[in-house]
């Protein structure tokens, strides 16, 4: 019987091949982003220190989902727009890196939409989506 074929090997190989080829685990989370306008100071993270803002103005306030009792201050995230209520709102080829400098709940300026995961500066939001949108769906990952 050593020369006899094992009929279960081929289907098992096909299943293994399909799973390893098409299964792509993602390390990113999905949420929503809104935007806010100046004034940005003071912030919950760094007070009135203007040096907290990156020179490219790609920063954000953390929503309750990522605030983490203030531990999110200074964290950096890669953010990209994945969809919106209005088709064509996202700039899907653009991924930005932002820095958390404030808490959405206590920011001086109010966000364009309540309950968002991340509240982006006007500059950051405009880089990934049409700035006239109130909010968009995003994929984000801490770096």
KEMARVO-513998 format. One line per field, with one value per residue: x, y, z negated of N, C-alpha, C, CB in turn; residue in three letters. Coordinates in Angstrom, 3 decimals, always signed. Last residue first. Glycine has a CB too. Example, Ala and Ser with C-alpha at 12.3 -4.5 7.8 and 13.67 -1.06 7.14 Angstrom:
neast: +12.850 | +13.190
nnorth: -2.250 | -5.690
nup: -7.080 | -7.800
caeast: +13.670 | +12.300
canorth: -1.060 | -4.500
caup: -7.140 | -7.800
ceast: +12.900 | +13.200
cnorth: +0.030 | -3.300
cup: -7.870 | -7.800
cbeast: +14.084 | +11.308
cbnorth: -0.598 | -4.473
cbup: -5.725 | -9.046
type: Ser | Ala
//
This chain:
neast: +2.040 | -1.250 | -3.445 | -6.657 | -8.986 | -12.155 | -14.828 | -15.431 | -17.351 | -18.094 | -16.484 | -14.838 | -12.327 | -12.004 | -9.069 | -6.424 | -5.834 | -7.838 | -7.009 | -4.655 | -5.693 | -7.446 | -6.665 | -9.067 | -10.013 | -10.944 | -13.487 | -16.335 | -18.368 | -19.521 | -17.894 | -16.102 | -15.336 | -14.528 | -11.600 | -10.482 | -11.278 | -12.414 | -12.840 | -10.378 | -7.318 | -4.184 | -2.273 | -0.984 | +0.081 | -0.010 | +0.716 | -1.461 | -1.955 | -3.743 | -5.394 | -8.008 | -9.461 | -13.061 | -15.321 | -16.470 | -19.764 | -20.554 | -19.841 | -16.756 | -13.680 | -11.019 | -8.160 | -5.635 | -2.904 | -0.709 | +0.034 | +1.712 | +1.345 | +0.987 | -1.384 | -2.463 | -2.802 | -5.205 | -6.937 | -7.299 | -8.242 | -9.581 | -12.297 | -12.643 | -10.233 | -7.575 | -6.755 | -3.766 | -1.728 | +0.140 | +1.751 | +4.419 | +5.548 | +3.408 | +3.043 | +4.403 | +5.133 | +3.314 | +1.954 | -0.232 | -0.755 | -0.459 | -3.013 | -5.110 | -4.042 | -5.275 | -4.925 | -6.219 | -8.935 | -8.656 | -10.939 | -11.230 | -12.955 | -13.197 | -13.193 | -13.712 | -12.168 | -10.260 | -6.769 | -4.238 | -3.174 | -4.795 | -4.074 | -5.259 | -5.752 | -5.010 | -2.891 | -3.565 | -6.000 | -5.182 | -3.356 | -5.059 | -6.812 | -4.965 | -4.103 | -6.513 | -6.946 | -4.526 | -4.827 | -6.831 | -5.957 | -2.919 | -2.091 | +0.062 | +2.458 | +2.145 | +0.785
nnorth: +54.231 | +52.942 | +53.463 | +53.586 | +54.440 | +56.155 | +57.961 | +61.430 | +64.472 | +66.689 | +67.980 | +69.910 | +68.841 | +65.624 | +64.044 | +64.203 | +66.887 | +67.923 | +66.919 | +68.448 | +71.083 | +71.003 | +68.143 | +65.589 | +63.595 | +60.214 | +59.153 | +61.230 | +62.484 | +65.076 | +67.034 | +69.081 | +70.032 | +73.238 | +74.327 | +73.315 | +69.975 | +67.958 | +65.798 | +65.380 | +66.393 | +66.698 | +65.701 | +63.106 | +63.482 | +61.579 | +60.938 | +59.862 | +58.772 | +58.895 | +57.719 | +58.523 | +60.994 | +60.982 | +61.708 | +59.986 | +59.864 | +60.725 | +59.386 | +57.605 | +55.757 | +55.931 | +57.861 | +57.061 | +57.558 | +56.580 | +58.374 | +58.824 | +60.335 | +62.652 | +61.127 | +58.766 | +58.876 | +59.974 | +57.780 | +57.058 | +57.925 | +56.376 | +56.869 | +59.637 | +61.109 | +63.392 | +65.675 | +66.052 | +67.168 | +68.491 | +70.751 | +70.589 | +70.892 | +69.761 | +71.361 | +72.042 | +74.650 | +76.031 | +75.315 | +75.397 | +71.908 | +69.338 | +68.008 | +69.711 | +72.992 | +76.403 | +76.170 | +76.338 | +78.303 | +76.355 | +73.501 | +69.965 | +67.063 | +63.476 | +60.050 | +56.756 | +53.556 | +50.612 | +49.757 | +47.500 | +45.191 | +42.526 | +39.581 | +38.209 | +35.434 | +34.439 | +32.590 | +30.950 | +29.872 | +28.555 | +26.622 | +25.095 | +24.085 | +22.594 | +20.671 | +19.318 | +18.184 | +16.527 | +14.678 | +12.803 | +10.504 | +9.248 | +6.427 | +3.702 | +2.638 | +1.260 | -1.200
nup: -15.042 | -14.843 | -12.194 | -10.621 | -8.228 | -8.409 | -7.085 | -7.873 | -8.211 | -6.699 | -3.778 | -2.797 | -2.272 | -1.095 | -2.540 | -3.292 | -3.649 | -5.234 | -7.720 | -8.134 | -8.183 | -10.376 | -12.429 | -13.275 | -15.717 | -15.795 | -16.168 | -16.896 | -18.330 | -16.088 | -13.647 | -13.750 | -17.197 | -18.565 | -20.193 | -22.560 | -23.664 | -25.170 | -23.471 | -22.188 | -23.442 | -21.622 | -19.972 | -18.092 | -14.766 | -11.673 | -8.424 | -5.748 | -2.489 | +0.494 | +2.256 | +1.747 | +0.621 | +0.428 | +1.904 | +3.691 | +2.263 | -0.974 | -3.276 | -2.657 | -3.194 | -3.989 | -4.542 | -6.897 | -9.056 | -11.534 | -14.527 | -17.602 | -20.822 | -22.302 | -24.319 | -25.176 | -27.871 | -28.642 | -28.820 | -26.057 | -23.519 | -21.701 | -22.162 | -22.443 | -20.157 | -20.172 | -17.642 | -15.600 | -12.786 | -10.676 | -10.314 | -9.877 | -12.369 | -15.029 | -18.144 | -20.420 | -20.530 | -22.041 | -25.009 | -26.684 | -27.052 | -26.134 | -26.243 | -25.901 | -24.798 | -24.412 | -20.831 | -18.439 | -17.146 | -14.090 | -13.680 | -12.989 | -11.693 | -12.063 | -11.323 | -12.644 | -12.033 | -12.291 | -12.579 | -11.265 | -10.561 | -8.948 | -7.125 | -4.483 | -2.647 | -0.154 | -0.571 | -2.675 | -1.696 | +0.661 | -0.366 | -2.012 | -0.043 | +1.480 | -0.378 | -0.770 | +1.799 | +1.868 | -0.306 | -0.132 | +1.269 | +1.598 | +3.631 | +2.928 | +2.341 | -0.062 | +0.000
caeast: +3.422 | -0.223 | -2.521 | -5.550 | -8.186 | -10.707 | -14.382 | -15.131 | -16.596 | -18.069 | -17.157 | -16.236 | -12.540 | -12.562 | -10.475 | -6.965 | -4.866 | -7.799 | -8.248 | -4.603 | -4.659 | -7.956 | -6.533 | -7.882 | -10.378 | -9.846 | -12.324 | -15.312 | -18.188 | -19.311 | -18.855 | -17.147 | -15.168 | -15.427 | -12.477 | -11.014 | -10.565 | -12.105 | -13.909 | -11.529 | -8.460 | -5.305 | -1.876 | -2.061 | +0.475 | -0.427 | +1.127 | -0.713 | -1.860 | -3.007 | -3.962 | -7.567 | -8.279 | -11.721 | -14.833 | -15.459 | -18.698 | -20.599 | -21.245 | -17.536 | -15.007 | -11.448 | -9.608 | -6.078 | -4.343 | -0.898 | -0.789 | +1.591 | +1.334 | +2.269 | -0.665 | -2.339 | -1.613 | -4.089 | -6.612 | -6.517 | -7.692 | -8.115 | -11.849 | -12.670 | -11.583 | -8.011 | -7.253 | -5.165 | -1.952 | -0.592 | +0.374 | +3.553 | +5.669 | +4.387 | +2.474 | +3.816 | +6.088 | +3.097 | +3.232 | -0.043 | -1.086 | +0.751 | -1.740 | -5.127 | -4.432 | -4.401 | -4.325 | -5.881 | -7.682 | -8.070 | -10.245 | -11.465 | -11.889 | -13.812 | -12.423 | -14.167 | -12.922 | -11.168 | -8.134 | -4.883 | -2.786 | -4.491 | -4.420 | -4.322 | -5.942 | -6.032 | -2.840 | -2.331 | -5.962 | -6.163 | -2.934 | -3.901 | -7.317 | -5.722 | -3.151 | -5.872 | -7.868 | -4.774 | -3.707 | -7.103 | -6.832 | -3.781 | -2.254 | -1.304 | +2.335 | +2.926 | +0.000
canorth: +53.979 | +53.614 | +52.534 | +54.210 | +53.323 | +56.063 | +56.710 | +60.334 | +63.341 | +66.798 | +66.876 | +70.294 | +69.536 | +66.925 | +64.099 | +62.870 | +66.056 | +68.299 | +66.429 | +66.984 | +70.701 | +71.284 | +69.564 | +66.057 | +64.905 | +61.174 | +58.501 | +60.693 | +61.047 | +64.514 | +65.966 | +69.160 | +69.246 | +72.083 | +74.368 | +74.671 | +70.902 | +69.220 | +66.204 | +65.904 | +65.500 | +67.197 | +66.830 | +63.477 | +63.409 | +62.666 | +60.609 | +60.876 | +58.358 | +59.677 | +57.489 | +57.202 | +60.955 | +60.554 | +62.582 | +60.909 | +59.268 | +61.204 | +59.365 | +58.723 | +55.972 | +54.741 | +57.891 | +57.201 | +57.695 | +56.669 | +57.420 | +59.126 | +59.175 | +62.445 | +62.373 | +58.955 | +58.164 | +60.872 | +58.569 | +56.222 | +58.878 | +56.243 | +55.512 | +58.780 | +60.823 | +62.007 | +65.477 | +65.695 | +66.787 | +67.225 | +70.912 | +70.337 | +72.000 | +69.483 | +71.127 | +70.701 | +73.745 | +76.005 | +75.153 | +76.500 | +73.273 | +70.141 | +67.288 | +68.852 | +71.603 | +75.374 | +76.281 | +75.002 | +78.180 | +77.155 | +74.713 | +71.164 | +68.059 | +64.775 | +61.272 | +57.936 | +54.497 | +51.425 | +49.833 | +48.804 | +45.668 | +43.945 | +40.221 | +39.292 | +35.953 | +35.469 | +33.558 | +31.725 | +30.621 | +29.634 | +27.611 | +25.788 | +24.913 | +23.689 | +21.604 | +19.988 | +19.192 | +17.589 | +15.615 | +13.998 | +11.459 | +9.681 | +7.873 | +4.176 | +3.338 | +2.477 | +0.000
caup: -14.589 | -15.634 | -12.836 | -11.338 | -8.738 | -8.265 | -7.692 | -6.945 | -8.743 | -8.164 | -4.465 | -3.021 | -3.544 | -0.749 | -2.125 | -2.993 | -2.928 | -3.828 | -7.108 | -8.058 | -7.219 | -9.032 | -12.113 | -12.569 | -15.189 | -15.712 | -16.776 | -15.996 | -18.464 | -17.425 | -13.944 | -12.726 | -15.968 | -18.495 | -19.015 | -22.527 | -22.779 | -25.846 | -24.394 | -21.447 | -23.667 | -22.420 | -20.819 | -19.017 | -16.175 | -12.557 | -9.782 | -6.490 | -3.891 | -0.498 | +2.466 | +1.301 | +1.472 | -0.003 | +0.828 | +4.196 | +3.084 | +0.405 | -2.867 | -3.207 | -2.612 | -3.248 | -4.347 | -5.512 | -8.841 | -10.098 | -13.794 | -16.185 | -19.930 | -21.635 | -24.037 | -23.722 | -27.383 | -28.365 | -30.017 | -26.975 | -24.494 | -21.740 | -21.838 | -23.628 | -20.630 | -20.346 | -19.000 | -15.867 | -14.174 | -10.663 | -10.803 | -8.713 | -11.423 | -13.977 | -16.826 | -20.362 | -19.881 | -20.596 | -24.318 | -25.746 | -27.470 | -26.322 | -26.357 | -27.091 | -24.568 | -24.980 | -22.169 | -18.919 | -17.888 | -15.168 | -13.218 | -13.809 | -11.695 | -11.816 | -11.546 | -11.927 | -12.848 | -11.490 | -13.096 | -11.440 | -11.877 | -9.006 | -8.395 | -4.713 | -3.994 | -0.223 | +0.517 | -2.767 | -2.955 | +0.711 | +0.618 | -2.574 | -1.135 | +2.094 | +0.194 | -1.894 | +1.251 | +2.829 | -0.240 | -0.927 | +1.939 | +0.506 | +3.445 | +3.089 | +3.611 | -0.065 | +0.000
ceast: +4.400 | +1.141 | -1.466 | -4.740 | -6.990 | -10.179 | -12.899 | -14.782 | -16.409 | -17.255 | -17.054 | -17.033 | -13.979 | -12.902 | -10.869 | -8.385 | -5.456 | -6.824 | -8.250 | -5.836 | -4.627 | -6.974 | -7.088 | -7.860 | -9.115 | -10.390 | -11.165 | -14.162 | -17.151 | -19.103 | -18.518 | -18.210 | -16.348 | -15.245 | -13.322 | -11.988 | -11.267 | -11.392 | -13.672 | -12.594 | -9.685 | -6.337 | -2.984 | -1.550 | -0.701 | +0.072 | +0.815 | -0.308 | -0.995 | -3.098 | -3.111 | -6.076 | -7.592 | -10.671 | -13.392 | -14.891 | -17.744 | -19.460 | -21.403 | -18.949 | -15.668 | -12.840 | -10.002 | -7.594 | -4.616 | -2.394 | -0.681 | +0.846 | +1.181 | +2.322 | +0.717 | -1.593 | -1.420 | -2.843 | -5.381 | -6.021 | -6.837 | -7.461 | -10.352 | -12.131 | -11.509 | -9.453 | -7.800 | -5.454 | -3.437 | -0.698 | -0.484 | +2.062 | +4.783 | +4.407 | +3.569 | +3.309 | +5.555 | +4.042 | +3.003 | +1.265 | -0.914 | +0.472 | -0.577 | -3.788 | -4.397 | -4.926 | -5.339 | -5.305 | -7.475 | -9.154 | -9.553 | -10.532 | -12.263 | -12.657 | -13.299 | -13.267 | -13.422 | -11.965 | -8.953 | -6.281 | -3.445 | -4.140 | -3.960 | -4.683 | -4.859 | -6.296 | -3.797 | -2.230 | -4.711 | -6.119 | -3.887 | -3.442 | -6.173 | -6.259 | -3.867 | -4.867 | -7.263 | -5.782 | -3.973 | -5.992 | -7.077 | -4.674 | -3.164 | -1.385 | +0.948 | +2.791 | +0.833
cnorth: +54.292 | +53.238 | +53.323 | +53.168 | +53.998 | +54.704 | +56.551 | +59.091 | +62.294 | +65.674 | +67.066 | +69.187 | +69.971 | +67.653 | +65.522 | +62.885 | +64.705 | +67.483 | +66.718 | +66.422 | +69.188 | +70.848 | +69.771 | +67.575 | +65.506 | +62.473 | +59.478 | +60.078 | +60.427 | +63.006 | +65.390 | +68.086 | +69.400 | +71.361 | +73.106 | +74.821 | +72.255 | +70.233 | +67.575 | +66.473 | +66.133 | +66.090 | +67.286 | +64.563 | +63.853 | +62.420 | +61.811 | +60.336 | +59.394 | +59.067 | +58.172 | +56.927 | +59.637 | +60.767 | +62.262 | +61.843 | +60.336 | +60.583 | +59.804 | +58.611 | +57.166 | +54.879 | +56.665 | +57.125 | +57.793 | +56.648 | +57.668 | +57.997 | +59.628 | +61.232 | +62.064 | +60.237 | +58.348 | +60.196 | +59.454 | +57.001 | +58.178 | +57.164 | +55.310 | +57.376 | +59.862 | +61.941 | +64.052 | +65.694 | +66.551 | +66.721 | +69.651 | +70.459 | +71.820 | +70.640 | +70.829 | +70.351 | +72.307 | +75.043 | +74.996 | +76.435 | +74.302 | +71.600 | +68.179 | +68.159 | +70.821 | +73.974 | +76.824 | +75.015 | +76.760 | +77.922 | +75.401 | +72.283 | +69.227 | +65.770 | +62.468 | +59.118 | +55.643 | +52.312 | +50.718 | +48.657 | +47.004 | +44.322 | +41.674 | +39.985 | +36.984 | +36.021 | +34.718 | +32.789 | +31.495 | +30.501 | +28.809 | +26.914 | +25.723 | +24.633 | +22.817 | +21.028 | +19.970 | +18.613 | +16.784 | +15.040 | +12.745 | +10.793 | +8.156 | +5.682 | +3.933 | +3.268 | +1.274
cup: -15.696 | -15.103 | -13.594 | -12.061 | -9.408 | -8.698 | -7.387 | -7.742 | -7.647 | -8.786 | -5.975 | -3.707 | -3.808 | -2.048 | -1.733 | -2.447 | -2.519 | -3.000 | -5.609 | -7.357 | -7.026 | -7.957 | -10.707 | -12.449 | -14.586 | -15.116 | -16.879 | -16.787 | -17.561 | -17.361 | -15.312 | -12.909 | -15.009 | -17.171 | -18.974 | -21.354 | -22.738 | -24.954 | -25.011 | -22.372 | -23.005 | -22.614 | -21.762 | -19.957 | -17.026 | -13.979 | -10.654 | -7.850 | -4.596 | -1.900 | +1.397 | +1.468 | +1.116 | +1.072 | +0.451 | +3.148 | +3.611 | +1.201 | -1.414 | -2.691 | -3.287 | -2.640 | -3.523 | -5.456 | -7.345 | -9.868 | -12.293 | -15.494 | -18.495 | -20.725 | -23.447 | -23.357 | -25.882 | -27.843 | -29.839 | -28.201 | -25.539 | -22.772 | -21.895 | -23.362 | -21.804 | -20.819 | -19.063 | -17.353 | -14.395 | -12.099 | -10.701 | -9.059 | -10.194 | -12.965 | -15.807 | -18.970 | -19.800 | -19.876 | -22.817 | -24.962 | -26.366 | -26.654 | -26.778 | -27.303 | -25.875 | -24.658 | -23.162 | -20.338 | -18.422 | -15.903 | -14.388 | -13.361 | -12.603 | -11.780 | -11.214 | -12.261 | -11.999 | -12.433 | -12.165 | -12.018 | -12.197 | -10.436 | -8.403 | -6.028 | -4.263 | -1.614 | +0.301 | -1.682 | -3.024 | -0.544 | +0.643 | -1.651 | -1.749 | +1.020 | +0.796 | -1.390 | +0.075 | +2.303 | +0.703 | -0.822 | +1.152 | +1.061 | +2.263 | +2.781 | +3.828 | +1.241 | +0.000
cbeast: +3.758 | -0.343 | -1.862 | -6.057 | -7.741 | -10.032 | -15.210 | -13.967 | -17.315 | -19.493 | -16.547 | -16.896 | -11.666 | -13.827 | -11.394 | -6.930 | -3.628 | -7.455 | -9.482 | -4.479 | -3.282 | -8.259 | -5.033 | -7.812 | -10.992 | -8.659 | -11.905 | -14.784 | -19.451 | -20.500 | -18.831 | -16.533 | -14.984 | -16.898 | -11.652 | -9.865 | -10.456 | -11.259 | -14.051 | -12.134 | -8.707 | -5.956 | -1.447 | -2.568 | +1.734 | -1.961 | +2.647 | -1.545 | -1.257 | -3.531 | -3.548 | -8.323 | -7.317 | -11.744 | -15.729 | -16.031 | -19.302 | -20.520 | -22.081 | -16.914 | -15.892 | -11.420 | -10.064 | -5.444 | -4.905 | -0.168 | -2.255 | +2.979 | +0.205 | +3.329 | -0.525 | -3.719 | -1.718 | -3.747 | -6.393 | -5.326 | -8.820 | -7.535 | -12.320 | -14.079 | -12.461 | -7.104 | -8.359 | -5.496 | -1.418 | +0.112 | -0.295 | +3.836 | +7.110 | +4.060 | +1.650 | +2.681 | +7.419 | +3.260 | +4.004 | -0.103 | -0.239 | +1.592 | -1.410 | -6.234 | -3.510 | -4.277 | -3.078 | -4.891 | -7.658 | -7.011 | -11.237 | -11.257 | -11.607 | -14.902 | -11.121 | -15.635 | -12.069 | -12.113 | -8.160 | -4.948 | -1.273 | -5.677 | -3.793 | -4.333 | -5.907 | -7.281 | -3.150 | -1.138 | -6.007 | -7.558 | -2.852 | -2.749 | -8.003 | -6.884 | -2.301 | -5.173 | -9.160 | -5.270 | -2.457 | -7.302 | -8.135 | -2.939 | -2.821 | -2.263 | +2.663 | +4.371 | -0.896
cbnorth: +54.816 | +53.253 | +51.594 | +55.255 | +52.280 | +57.156 | +55.480 | +60.712 | +62.724 | +66.782 | +65.512 | +70.656 | +70.729 | +66.780 | +63.587 | +62.030 | +65.836 | +69.734 | +67.075 | +66.381 | +71.202 | +72.769 | +70.049 | +65.429 | +65.842 | +60.611 | +57.261 | +61.796 | +60.389 | +64.839 | +64.846 | +69.040 | +67.777 | +72.518 | +74.513 | +75.704 | +70.318 | +68.947 | +65.182 | +64.813 | +65.252 | +68.431 | +67.990 | +62.234 | +64.288 | +62.814 | +60.229 | +62.161 | +56.896 | +61.104 | +57.984 | +56.168 | +62.231 | +59.091 | +62.454 | +61.713 | +58.482 | +62.748 | +60.266 | +60.105 | +54.702 | +53.540 | +59.221 | +56.114 | +58.939 | +55.503 | +57.509 | +59.341 | +58.199 | +62.324 | +63.226 | +58.975 | +56.675 | +61.607 | +57.647 | +55.619 | +59.647 | +56.535 | +55.149 | +58.684 | +60.237 | +61.280 | +66.548 | +64.326 | +67.870 | +66.164 | +72.012 | +68.942 | +72.153 | +68.134 | +72.335 | +70.587 | +73.762 | +77.397 | +73.935 | +77.790 | +73.662 | +70.074 | +66.632 | +67.807 | +70.943 | +75.556 | +77.188 | +74.355 | +79.179 | +78.127 | +75.690 | +70.857 | +68.558 | +65.154 | +61.286 | +58.256 | +55.023 | +50.536 | +50.384 | +49.549 | +45.794 | +44.788 | +39.458 | +40.298 | +34.810 | +34.938 | +32.881 | +30.805 | +29.658 | +29.061 | +26.972 | +24.799 | +24.036 | +23.134 | +20.906 | +18.961 | +18.519 | +16.999 | +14.890 | +13.616 | +10.809 | +10.173 | +8.528 | +3.379 | +2.403 | +2.146 | -0.007
cbup: -13.338 | -17.130 | -11.796 | -12.321 | -7.572 | -9.067 | -7.163 | -5.981 | -9.976 | -8.727 | -4.047 | -1.696 | -3.595 | +0.171 | -3.254 | -4.226 | -3.786 | -3.708 | -7.781 | -9.463 | -7.680 | -8.880 | -12.220 | -11.191 | -16.308 | -14.852 | -15.964 | -15.064 | -18.226 | -18.334 | -12.841 | -11.343 | -16.314 | -18.672 | -17.702 | -22.420 | -21.358 | -27.055 | -25.495 | -20.583 | -25.211 | -21.746 | -19.956 | -19.826 | -16.462 | -12.547 | -9.854 | -6.650 | -4.039 | -0.524 | +3.848 | +2.036 | +1.255 | -0.399 | -0.403 | +5.294 | +4.260 | +0.456 | -3.782 | -2.828 | -2.757 | -4.156 | -3.641 | -4.611 | -9.588 | -9.326 | -14.248 | -15.544 | -20.306 | -22.648 | -25.329 | -23.083 | -27.711 | -29.582 | -31.191 | -26.238 | -25.181 | -20.367 | -20.493 | -24.155 | -19.496 | -21.335 | -19.386 | -15.275 | -15.143 | -9.741 | -10.043 | -8.146 | -10.989 | -13.262 | -16.380 | -21.357 | -20.637 | -20.027 | -24.875 | -26.484 | -28.639 | -25.091 | -25.045 | -26.974 | -23.523 | -26.506 | -22.137 | -17.974 | -19.043 | -14.616 | -12.535 | -15.322 | -10.261 | -12.927 | -10.692 | -12.271 | -14.000 | -10.618 | -14.561 | -10.111 | -11.966 | -8.490 | -9.578 | -3.528 | -5.056 | +0.318 | +1.827 | -2.686 | -4.159 | +0.894 | +2.007 | -2.817 | -2.212 | +2.949 | +1.256 | -2.808 | +0.802 | +4.135 | +0.196 | -2.375 | +2.226 | -0.748 | +4.720 | +2.169 | +4.739 | -0.318 | -1.165
type: Unk | Unk | Unk | Unk | Unk | Unk | Unk | Unk | Unk | Unk | Unk | Unk | Unk | Unk | Unk | Unk | Unk | Unk | Unk | Unk | Unk | Unk | Unk | Unk | Unk | Unk | Unk | Unk | Unk | Unk | Unk | Unk | Unk | Unk | Unk | Unk | Unk | Unk | Unk | Unk | Unk | Unk | Unk | Unk | Unk | Unk | Unk | Unk | Unk | Unk | Unk | Unk | Unk | Unk | Unk | Unk | Unk | Unk | Unk | Unk | Unk | Unk | Unk | Unk | Unk | Unk | Unk | Unk | Unk | Unk | Unk | Unk | Unk | Unk | Unk | Unk | Unk | Unk | Unk | Unk | Unk | Unk | Unk | Unk | Unk | Unk | Unk | Unk | Unk | Unk | Unk | Unk | Unk | Unk | Unk | Unk | Unk | Unk | Unk | Unk | Unk | Unk | Unk | Unk | Unk | Unk | Unk | Unk | Unk | Unk | Unk | Unk | Unk | Unk | Unk | Unk | Unk | Unk | Unk | Unk | Unk | Unk | Unk | Unk | Unk | Unk | Unk | Unk | Unk | Unk | Unk | Unk | Unk | Unk | Unk | Unk | Unk | Unk | Unk | Unk | Unk | Unk | Unk
//
